[in-house]
Amino acid sequence: MVKRNQIAIMGRLARIFAIGDYRHFCTFGAMIIGVPAEIKDAERRVGLTPNSVREVHDRGHDIYVEAGAGLGSGFSDAEYESAGAKMLGTAEEVFAEANMIVKVKEPQAVERARLTPDHTLFTYLHLAPDPDQTTDLINSGCTAVAYETVTDRNGRLPLLAPMSQVAGRMAIQAGAHYLEAPQGGAGVLLGGVPGVEAAKVVVIGGGVVGRNAIQMAVGMGADVTVLDRDPAVLEELDARYGPSLRTLYSTGAILDQYVVDADLVVGAVLIPGAAAPKLVTADMIKRMRKGSVVVDVAIDQGGCFETSKATTHSDPVYVVDDVVHYCVANMPGGVPRTSTSALNNATLPFTLALAADPKGALLANDHLLAGLNVHRGMITDHAVAEALGHEYVEATKALETA
């Protein structure tokens, strides 16, 4: 049975979530929040900006930041100290001191080994295609809340959206770059020039990534087609772009026809929490023109091309059947100043809620609760459990029993 004080806390959290005024969070118990430096290849983002640290510190919480964690995003240690953070020399110290860890990318193996049942982890996880990470989080006993499955009242993914916006725009930049002959591409200018046809760009999926990719590609003058299976999405895009965008309902035949004839294909498919479907087959890739480029933005969820494998900013591309593949798993990390600021704008209210009372915040708000993926050894996200063959435990039940 939930204790009376927990009920009071949940009620207050619910009212705060309902009115959206996170300024009125008070400290139900001071939290120690740790911000380690990101260690994924060429990842320069950071979990909290100095401005976010100040907001958290002003609510009575302690923040420990690993020295140098913000440098890649343009934030100095002095800025963090001025905002109220205490700087520690190593990630080990940060994990050892903190109750709550705020990151950007999924914890790497060495980081997962530092997690304990006392930790609440708040970061991107993308567990469905990553059984090793899932197993380690289960074994750690920690509470892991994933940015990418937190929802809003309209069923959208507000903490995934800012990075999807960045990734969608970067997909076109990257595609245009790798279409250049010195990069192994066909030597095609995305927008063409008068008297010469523009490059054919196909965007698979009309969600946040797709819309931002379309905006960039249309703006650069490309011949752009979007494929989606939601008539409402296609109608919205048609109303916005008119004849500048070809909107098509995605069937197997249509997908085959337009992918094979494209100069640049952007995979922008998302099924929340689940592995991405393999929509583009190896046979389609084989029949594309030499020097064509594919950009798989869905690679965090396993990718939507059969020929996809995750790459890094240090080694971003590889070639299959003369088609250049760009499958960087942390694309927004290439523009860390923009990405970190945009991400913090979205995550800060939830960080404040979890810092005030992790269990109470989760129980008080169904949208934040949707972000709970792992709790005390239990998988609490149905899509993750289904994808990896684990037992699923409903999130509220998991919180109330452990």
C-alpha positions in Angstrom: 0.0 0.0 0.0 1.3 3.4 -0.9 2.0 5.5 2.3 0.2 8.7 3.0 3.2 10.9 2.4 3.8 9.2 -1.0 0.2 10.0 -1.9 0.7 13.6 -1.0 3.8 13.8 -3.1 2.2 12.1 -6.0 -0.8 14.5 -5.8 1.5 17.5 -5.8 3.6 16.1 -8.7 0.4 15.4 -10.7 -0.8 19.0 -10.2 2.6 20.4 -11.3 2.6 18.1 -14.4 -1.0 19.2 -15.2 -0.3 22.9 -15.2 3.2 22.5 -16.7 4.8 24.9 -14.1 8.0 23.2 -13.1 9.2 26.3 -11.3 7.3 25.2 -8.2 9.1 22.0 -7.6 10.5 21.9 -4.1 13.0 19.4 -2.8 11.2 16.4 -1.2 14.7 15.1 -0.5 17.9 16.4 -1.9 19.1 14.4 -4.8 22.7 14.0 -5.8 22.9 14.2 -9.6 25.9 13.0 -11.6 26.8 14.2 -15.1 29.7 12.0 -16.6 31.5 12.8 -19.8 30.1 10.9 -22.8 32.5 8.2 -24.0 30.8 6.9 -27.1 33.0 7.5 -30.2 33.1 11.2 -31.1 30.2 12.0 -28.8 30.5 15.6 -27.6 27.1 16.3 -26.2 26.6 16.5 -22.4 23.6 15.6 -20.2 23.1 19.0 -18.6 24.1 22.5 -19.7 25.3 25.0 -17.1 21.8 26.7 -17.3 20.1 23.4 -16.5 22.6 22.8 -13.6 21.6 26.2 -12.2 17.9 25.3 -12.4 18.5 22.0 -10.6 20.9 23.5 -8.0 18.4 26.2 -7.2 15.9 23.5 -6.1 18.4 22.3 -3.5 20.0 19.3 -5.3 23.7 18.6 -5.5 25.3 18.2 -9.0 28.6 16.5 -9.7 30.0 17.0 -13.2 33.0 15.1 -14.5 35.8 17.6 -15.4 35.7 18.4 -19.1 32.3 16.9 -19.7 30.9 20.0 -21.3 33.9 21.1 -23.4 32.8 19.3 -26.5 29.6 21.4 -26.4 31.4 24.6 -25.6 30.8 24.7 -21.9 33.7 25.2 -19.6 34.2 23.7 -16.1 34.2 27.3 -14.7 30.7 27.8 -16.2 29.5 24.6 -14.4 31.1 25.7 -11.1 29.5 29.1 -11.4 26.1 27.4 -11.9 26.5 25.5 -8.7 28.1 22.2 -9.8 31.0 20.4 -8.1 33.6 19.1 -10.5 35.1 15.6 -10.1 38.1 14.3 -11.8 36.7 10.9 -13.1 33.5 9.2 -14.1 34.1 6.6 -11.4 33.8 9.4 -8.8 30.6 10.8 -10.4 28.9 7.4 -10.4 30.0 6.7 -6.9 28.7 10.0 -5.5 25.4 10.3 -7.4 22.0 8.8 -6.9 20.8 9.9 -10.4 22.8 9.9 -13.6 21.9 12.2 -16.4 23.5 11.4 -19.8 22.9 11.6 -23.5 23.8 8.3 -25.1 23.2 4.8 -23.8 25.7 3.8 -21.1 28.7 1.9 -22.5 29.8 -1.4 -20.9 32.2 0.3 -18.5 29.5 2.7 -17.4 26.9 0.0 -17.0 29.3 -1.8 -14.6 29.2 1.2 -12.3 25.4 1.2 -12.0 23.8 -0.1 -8.8 20.2 -0.4 -7.5 20.6 3.0 -5.9 20.9 4.7 -9.3 18.2 6.3 -11.4 19.5 6.6 -15.0 18.0 9.2 -17.3 19.3 9.1 -20.9 18.7 7.6 -24.4 18.7 3.8 -24.2 17.4 2.3 -27.5 17.3 -1.2 -25.9 15.4 -3.2 -28.5 18.4 -3.9 -30.7 20.9 -4.0 -27.9 20.6 -7.2 -25.8 23.9 -6.8 -24.0 23.0 -3.3 -22.7 19.6 -4.6 -21.6 21.1 -7.6 -19.7 23.6 -5.3 -18.0 20.8 -2.9 -16.9 18.7 -5.7 -15.6 21.6 -7.1 -13.6 22.6 -3.7 -12.2 19.2 -3.3 -10.5 19.0 0.3 -11.5 16.0 2.3 -12.5 16.5 3.3 -16.2 14.3 5.9 -17.8 14.7 6.3 -21.6 14.3 9.7 -23.3 13.0 8.0 -26.4 9.9 6.5 -24.9 8.6 9.4 -22.8 5.4 10.5 -24.4 3.1 13.6 -24.3 -0.6 14.1 -24.2 -0.8 13.9 -28.0 1.1 10.5 -28.1 4.3 12.1 -29.5 7.8 11.6 -28.2 8.9 15.0 -26.9 12.4 14.0 -25.7 13.2 12.3 -29.0 11.8 15.1 -31.2 14.7 17.6 -30.8 17.3 15.1 -31.7 15.1 13.8 -34.5 14.9 17.3 -35.9 18.7 17.6 -35.8 19.2 14.2 -37.3 16.7 14.8 -40.1 18.4 17.9 -41.2 21.9 16.4 -40.9 20.8 13.4 -43.0 20.5 15.7 -46.0 23.7 17.5 -45.3 25.5 14.2 -45.0 23.8 12.7 -48.1 24.7 15.7 -50.2 28.3 15.5 -49.0 28.7 11.8 -49.8 27.1 12.2 -53.2 30.3 14.2 -54.1 32.7 12.1 -56.2 35.7 12.6 -53.9 33.7 11.0 -51.2 32.8 8.0 -53.3 29.5 9.3 -54.5 28.1 9.6 -58.0 29.1 13.2 -58.3 25.6 14.6 -58.2 24.7 18.0 -56.9 21.6 17.7 -54.8 19.8 20.7 -56.2 21.1 20.5 -59.8 21.6 23.6 -61.8 19.6 25.2 -64.6 19.5 22.7 -67.5 20.5 19.8 -65.4 18.1 17.7 -63.3 18.3 17.7 -59.5 19.2 14.7 -57.4 16.3 12.3 -56.6 15.8 12.1 -52.9 13.5 9.5 -51.2 12.6 9.9 -47.6 11.0 6.8 -46.0 8.8 8.0 -43.2 7.0 11.3 -42.7 7.6 11.7 -38.9 9.8 14.2 -37.2 13.0 13.0 -38.9 11.3 12.7 -42.2 9.7 16.2 -42.1 13.0 17.8 -41.2 14.8 15.9 -44.0 12.2 16.9 -46.4 12.4 20.6 -45.4 16.2 20.6 -46.1 16.0 18.6 -49.3 13.2 20.7 -50.8 15.0 23.9 -49.7 18.2 22.7 -51.5 16.1 22.2 -54.7 16.2 18.4 -54.9 13.5 16.2 -56.5 12.0 14.9 -53.3 9.6 11.9 -52.6 8.3 10.9 -49.3 6.9 7.4 -48.6 4.6 6.8 -45.7 1.6 4.5 -44.8 -0.4 7.2 -42.9 -2.7 9.1 -45.2 -3.0 11.9 -42.7 0.8 12.4 -42.7 0.8 12.4 -46.5 -2.1 14.9 -46.6 -0.3 17.2 -44.2 2.9 17.2 -46.1 1.1 17.7 -49.4 -0.7 20.7 -48.1 2.6 22.2 -46.9 4.8 21.6 -49.9 2.4 21.2 -52.8 4.2 20.3 -56.1 7.6 20.6 -54.5 7.1 17.2 -52.8 5.9 13.9 -54.2 3.8 12.1 -51.5 3.2 8.4 -52.0 1.6 5.7 -50.0 4.3 3.1 -49.2 3.7 -0.3 -50.6 6.3 -2.9 -51.4 6.2 -2.1 -55.1 6.3 1.6 -54.6 9.2 1.3 -52.2 11.2 -0.9 -54.6 10.5 1.4 -57.6 11.5 4.7 -55.9 14.4 3.4 -53.8 16.1 1.7 -56.7 15.9 4.9 -58.8 17.0 7.3 -56.0 20.3 9.1 -55.7 19.8 9.6 -51.9 17.6 7.5 -49.6 16.9 8.6 -46.0 15.6 5.9 -43.7 13.4 7.8 -41.2 11.2 5.0 -39.8 10.4 4.7 -36.1 8.3 2.3 -34.0 8.6 3.6 -30.4 10.8 1.4 -28.3 10.9 -1.4 -30.9 13.5 -2.5 -33.5 13.1 -0.7 -36.8 11.6 -2.8 -39.6 14.0 -3.8 -42.4 12.1 -2.1 -45.2 14.9 -1.7 -47.8 16.2 -5.1 -48.9 19.7 -6.0 -49.9 18.4 -6.7 -53.4 17.1 -3.1 -53.7 20.5 -1.8 -52.6 22.2 -4.0 -55.2 20.0 -2.5 -58.0 20.7 1.1 -57.1 22.9 3.2 -59.3 26.7 3.2 -58.5 27.5 6.1 -56.2 24.1 6.4 -54.7 23.9 7.2 -51.0 21.7 5.8 -48.2 21.5 7.5 -44.7 19.9 5.3 -42.1 18.7 7.6 -39.3 16.9 4.6 -37.7 20.2 2.9 -37.0 19.8 3.6 -33.2 16.9 1.1 -33.3 18.7 -1.4 -35.5 18.3 0.3 -38.9 15.7 0.0 -41.7 18.0 -1.2 -44.4 19.1 -4.8 -44.5 22.6 -3.7 -45.3 22.9 -1.3 -42.4 25.4 -1.5 -39.6 26.2 1.2 -37.1 29.1 3.5 -37.9 30.7 6.4 -36.0 31.7 10.0 -36.7 35.3 8.8 -36.8 34.5 6.2 -39.6 31.0 7.2 -40.9 30.6 5.4 -44.1 31.1 2.1 -45.9 30.1 0.7 -49.3 27.9 -2.2 -50.2 27.3 -3.0 -53.9 28.7 0.4 -54.9 26.2 2.2 -52.7 27.6 4.5 -49.9 26.0 3.8 -46.5 26.0 6.5 -43.8 24.8 4.9 -40.6 26.2 7.0 -37.7 24.4 6.0 -34.6 24.7 9.4 -32.8 24.3 11.8 -35.7 23.3 14.8 -33.5 26.6 14.4 -31.7 28.2 16.0 -34.8 26.6 19.4 -33.8 26.9 19.2 -30.0 26.3 22.8 -29.1 23.0 22.9 -30.9 22.0 19.4 -29.9 22.8 19.7 -26.2 20.9 22.9 -25.9 17.9 21.6 -27.8 17.8 18.4 -25.8 18.0 20.2 -22.4 15.1 22.4 -23.4 13.0 19.2 -23.6 14.5 17.1 -20.8 14.9 19.7 -18.0 11.3 19.5 -16.7 11.5 15.7 -16.4 14.9 15.9 -14.8 13.5 18.2 -12.2 10.6 15.9 -11.6 12.8 12.8 -11.2 15.2 14.7 -9.0 12.4 15.7 -6.6 11.2 12.2 -6.2 11.9 9.5 -8.8 9.2 7.0 -7.9 6.6 9.7 -7.1 7.2 11.4 -10.4 6.9 8.2 -12.4 3.7 7.2 -10.6 2.2 10.7 -10.9 2.6 11.1 -14.6 1.8 8.5 -17.3 3.9 10.2 -19.9 7.1 10.0 -17.8 6.1 6.5 -16.7 6.2 5.5 -20.4 9.9 6.3 -20.3 10.6 3.6 -17.6 12.3 0.8 -19.4 14.0 -1.1 -16.6 13.4 -1.2 -12.8 15.0 -3.4 -10.3 15.8 -6.2 -12.8 12.4 -6.0 -14.5 11.7 -4.9 -18.2 8.8 -2.4 -18.0 8.6 -1.5 -21.7 6.4 -3.9 -23.7 8.2 -3.3 -27.0 11.6 -3.9 -25.5 10.5 -7.1 -23.8 8.9 -8.4 -26.9 11.9 -7.6 -29.1 14.4 -9.3 -26.8 12.3 -12.1 -25.4 12.2 -10.9 -21.8 9.3 -11.1 -19.4 7.3 -7.9 -19.4 6.2 -6.3 -16.1 3.8 -3.4 -16.2 5.6 -0.3 -15.0 3.2 0.7 -12.2 3.3 -2.9 -10.8 7.1 -2.9 -11.0 7.4 0.3 -9.1 4.9 -0.8 -6.4 6.5 -4.2 -5.8 10.2 -3.2 -5.8 
